């Protein structure tokens, strides 16, 4: 009897702490500074929509470029280790000697990230997507520094898990002899002939196996992912990281399928590789032309590797960015054709044909939406009531809150929750807390013991956090 009373008393105490926390949050809804302090300390679980290169802040990348005396294109702010034959390039040492370094440092910061963005100089989506190529040479060979930067920052802001898209899988496989399949696949896609596409993919799959595709996946898993993860001691009592493989939308069909197949093989063979994704601007010319074909490719790979999970960038579009009719089917295809386990962005859901049925399907089948408030505002100019967050919430679609590319966007996980609480004031503390737990429950972590430990840790973190408000 005594034990029952003790457990009951503990439960009542925790309930009171939670209610006190909720009352305090409602009190500070319109105070951004107070919200920032609150959410900085609140446990935030995992960041599931996370691009490694876009999450590193520009400062350490610039410091590295200067220290290694890269060449800078003084017109575009792109850096390279060796000087190209064309273009106006100067080394950082020469810029320093001529007294121009400080000027160009400011230009670089404003080109590699959203720092001081004025909304006029260049379209925000162009600045965002173009920035990757400009700074990417500073990341090559320095993944360890970046991973530790992200881990340390996550721990400081009470994020316990990151599921990051670390790097494409290197592959020098020659597929020139398979180039005819590009035409065959696109012709079949134009006719919406899924059987013909599968037939071509069967032949491609066999050819790629004969070219030893497995070797590239195993080499990546062993000599890159596992080595970095182990050597850096990434997982510990405070933090866990897993990795998503990804492919690039702008590639020709054969090249994309080759990379996609290797990405699936890699994820199937490693518990550290949580899943697969597809990236690059969704509104790009090739991305739009081949979008449905890409979805069928994911469906095919799933048929070969049914245990591999995947989340898809889908519906990162808005009115004016593409023709209106193109807003009506991308999320639908990602779910019903590709069979995505999660959806990233999903901004154009309101424009999707039969959007209510699609939302109900997502809710019924527990297909979460990865909400990226800062990213959607900067790239697409979609925010507040125009953002579909409330639609997803109304239809009980599982929601996770993510950063997308915190480095380029000059943001962090805390800001996502500040915007959530201030813009959508009917979202209760209990609901926000559920979103935090969703970020672990809907993660692609393969090891059940790891996921259970993260959830147990989250329980303890919330207990400590909510106790702070017992006397407020």
C-alpha angles and dihedrals in degrees: 000000000000091000091051091051091048093051091046091050090050091051092050091048092051091048090052091049090051092049091048090051092050091049091051093049091053089050093057100039093119097041109088095188092052091046090051092052090047097049094040087064098037115098107251103189113206140355105219101172101059134142112200099211093043092049097059111094117242096240098074091041091054092046089054093049090052094044092050092042097235123186115258125206098222091204102048101021091232116146130211135176093229128039115254121223093245133046139044104291131167132174119245090240091058091049089051093049091051093048094245100109098095092051093052093044088062091047091050094050090052092048100043093046145012092266110142091352108178100191092237112068096068135351109275094234091052092049090050101046096037093053095073095066092046096059103023095100089065090061098051108104092008104081091121093061091048095048091051091047090054093044094050093046091049093052092049092054095042099255109144102184138035125188100195135184096229109176144328114263109259111240129169094178112145111231099167089118089060097052093110088070090069090069094040093051095047092047091052091046091052088056091044086236103159094174091057090049091051090049091054091044090052089057092044092048091054092047092050091049089053088052088057099252090168090066092064092050094048093046091051093048095047106033100034116020100032095037095051093042094051099038092051093044088227096172117066140135092291104039146025131191133192131177139234122206114220142189131209120248096212096066125104113265098256093048092046093049091048090054093042093052092049090047090055092046089051093050091046092054102043132058089202091062103076100187150307135281142176123228145175126089109321089209093056117122097250092037091058095041095050100031097112091042089055090052091053089050090056089049090052094049090049089055088056097040107027095170095059115098125210140189120202133210099233133161095015084148138101140189111291095023092082136003111292095246090058090065093064106073118022098094090041091054093046089055105033100032104029096030096225117196092208135012123225118214101341089187097153095055092119090061095048116114108255090005094169092057090047092051091049090050092051091050095046093047096041095241104161127214118225105221116205107180101175093043094049091049095049101040102032102020089234117141146130114015092353091063113091094227090109091052092054090046094048092053093046095242108166108258130205124184117224142169103223099195108001095173098054092039094046092229141112140206092271092062091053090059093043090056091044094053096042099043098041104038095172089068104103128216089249090056093048089050089052090054088055092053089045088061090065100032093052096040118116094237105148098201109079091200091058092050092047091051092051090051091048089050090049090054090054093046093052091047090056093042096049093047087068089070099050092100101033 
